[in-house]
Amino acid sequence: MSWRLALALVAGVALLVPFVVPQYSLTVIVSALIFSLFAMSLDLMVGYCRLYSFGHAAAYGLGAYCAALILTHLQVPLVIGIALAVLVTVAIAVPIAWICTRSTGVSFAMLTLAFAQLGYAMLFRFRELTGGSDGVVGIPRPPGPFGIDWFQGKTGYYYLVLACLLGSYLACRAIMRSNFGAVLAGIRENEAKTLSLGYNTRAYKTATVVLSYGVGGLAGALYAGFAGYASPELFFWLTSGHVLIMVVVGGAGTLVGPMLGALFFVFLEHQLSQVTDLWPLIFGSIFIAFVMFFPGGILGLLRRRHAAA
Amino acid sequence: MNFASFILAQCLGALSQAAVLFFIACGLTLIFGIMRIVNFAHGAIFMLGAYVGCTAAALSGSFVAALIVAPLAVGAIGMAFERVFLRPLYGRRDSGAHLLLTFGLAVVLSELVRIVWGAQPKSLATPEALLGIVMILEQPFPIYRLFLIGLGLAAGIALWQFLERTRAGLLIRAVSQNSEMVHALGTDVDLVRTAVFGFGCAMAALGGVLAAPLVTAFLGMGANVVIDAFVIVIIGGMGSFLGSIIGSVLVGFVQVFGAYYFQDLALALMYLLMLIVLVARPGGLLGKEE
């Protein structure tokens, strides 16, 4: 099956979803799609640069808190608020990315972790603005511009998230298949050689990290608009760890894999948490099994089966 | 209130905090030195140590028993971990695999602790002999915290002498410098790795038991403390033993004085310190840049 056909099929099914599933299921589906977007954004670093960020919660938290504050205080329309939040996240990400990309491997993981935890700590420092441990609650979804009020209801919001997810996926895929992506592949395989060919590898890595933060910030902003609140847990390092699990279990370096991983875990959590409180144990065990035995992730497994058949 | 005596009490408080942190950080840095693994499960191991200690003390009625049983039991669990989960990944080209695996172990271990001990915090009574306070320059100071400082100091010196003076210590330093060469010279490097991993876990468990009378054993204790330990190890230099001592003291002081003078900024100060060190010296104060 060709990629175009598969994409058209998935998009077609996704468009019909709100008509066939009950409203309460739509909540889980929208959360799953937002997490898919978040996981995909992390894959840009993990899969394409082998930069294991343990602080991607910073992108999610920044996007969510920026959107929360902009929507609450400025009363701009929802979509403009989200766009502004992404811009602010990108602006903050540039210096962070520049500093973090001076290292690789474990040091990179620790630096990103430090920035995310610093953000987490700042939430408690600027309590009057961020609400401290209570977070920001009652985030509105102002309509507009031009009187557009499509995103007020859950179904409309679903389409907004779907559009962001598809758009981001297509954009990231195009970037990773361009010359830019080819240089990243060169860095991944042999950074010294790529550098000696005249590419400023650090600039490429910085750009990728900023892109990753931008898309992650979009996911966070969409979450804040959907949930109506932003809490400090969004910034905490366990969020970074969980999304990393989704990327690896889904299959890093494929964009689609991490999305599948996120969908898999969100739905699994939703189902399991109704019958057992042991789901984090299952979550962790599945993750360990994938790291040890199936480093290609879910997508790798599917492809292997496809190749064998 | 006399300012000098107040500062002294604060300093002692910071040192006792540093002592507990040191027990976690020294294992973390040794494990990193030998295996190049950042053990995300170290916080969960610390928590496990605290819970095992509480149970051991409850069963035997003795704090000393807890101090002995918890490190031994948790050290053995650590060695089993290394043997079963980490060893198969040593040949993996992708260095991220270990980072991910230990994170998975942290999640699973925390859940197992919750299943076995339940969600309620477990308290561990301070032993009779260490109860009460002493007056230092007319400032009251808990004896238990003095005990922590003494124990931390003793452990630091003992470990340092062990690493510098004994043959096993030499082996550990050699493996952390060039494991392939040590292997070629006929030493079972895998055995050294298992032993060091187990030892690191035992030290963390000891830290857990020592922290339990101060904060009780609770489910979130690992997730917070592991980040503190990371900060220490990164500030001191990954794999550097002396660095972990310096880092522990620095972080202990930043935490205690930060909490007093800056309140809301206390949490952020620690990360700021870490970022400043990393930007100035990417390998940490005493570490090598990779």
Boltz contact constraints between the chains, C-beta under 6 A:
constraints:
  - contact:
      token1: [A, 52]
      token2: [B, 96]
      max_distance: 6.0
  - contact:
      token1: [A, 52]
      token2: [B, 99]
      max_distance: 6.0
  - contact:
      token1: [A, 103]
      token2: [B, 282]
      max_distance: 6.0
  - contact:
      token1: [A, 105]
      token2: [B, 95]
      max_distance: 6.0
  - contact:
      token1: [A, 106]
      token2: [B, 38]
      max_distance: 6.0
  - contact:
      token1: [A, 110]
      token2: [B, 234]
      max_distance: 6.0
  - contact:
      token1: [A, 111]
      token2: [B, 278]
      max_distance: 6.0
  - contact:
      token1: [A, 114]
      token2: [B, 271]
      max_distance: 6.0
  - contact:
      token1: [A, 114]
      token2: [B, 274]
      max_distance: 6.0
  - contact:
      token1: [A, 114]
      token2: [B, 275]
      max_distance: 6.0
  - contact:
      token1: [A, 117]
      token2: [B, 271]
      max_distance: 6.0
  - contact:
      token1: [A, 118]
      token2: [B, 268]
      max_distance: 6.0
  - contact:
      token1: [A, 118]
      token2: [B, 271]
      max_distance: 6.0
  - contact:
      token1: [A, 121]
      token2: [B, 267]
      max_distance: 6.0
  - contact:
      token1: [A, 121]
      token2: [B, 268]
      max_distance: 6.0
  - contact:
      token1: [A, 122]
      token2: [B, 268]
      max_distance: 6.0
  - contact:
      token1: [A, 124]
      token2: [B, 264]
      max_distance: 6.0
  - contact:
      token1: [A, 125]
      token2: [B, 264]
      max_distance: 6.0
  - contact:
      token1: [A, 125]
      token2: [B, 265]
      max_distance: 6.0
  - contact:
      token1: [A, 125]
      token2: [B, 268]
      max_distance: 6.0
  - contact:
      token1: [A, 241]
      token2: [B, 103]
      max_distance: 6.0
  - contact:
      token1: [A, 248]
      token2: [B, 100]
      max_distance: 6.0
  - contact:
      token1: [A, 280]
      token2: [B, 111]
      max_distance: 6.0
  - contact:
      token1: [A, 281]
      token2: [B, 111]
      max_distance: 6.0
  - contact:
      token1: [A, 284]
      token2: [B, 104]
      max_distance: 6.0
  - contact:
      token1: [A, 284]
      token2: [B, 107]
      max_distance: 6.0
  - contact:
      token1: [A, 284]
      token2: [B, 108]
      max_distance: 6.0
  - contact:
      token1: [A, 285]
      token2: [B, 108]
      max_distance: 6.0
  - contact:
      token1: [A, 287]
      token2: [B, 104]
      max_distance: 6.0
  - contact:
      token1: [A, 288]
      token2: [B, 104]
      max_distance: 6.0
  - contact:
      token1: [A, 291]
      token2: [B, 97]
      max_distance: 6.0
  - contact:
      token1: [A, 291]
      token2: [B, 100]
      max_distance: 6.0
  - contact:
      token1: [A, 291]
      token2: [B, 101]
      max_distance: 6.0
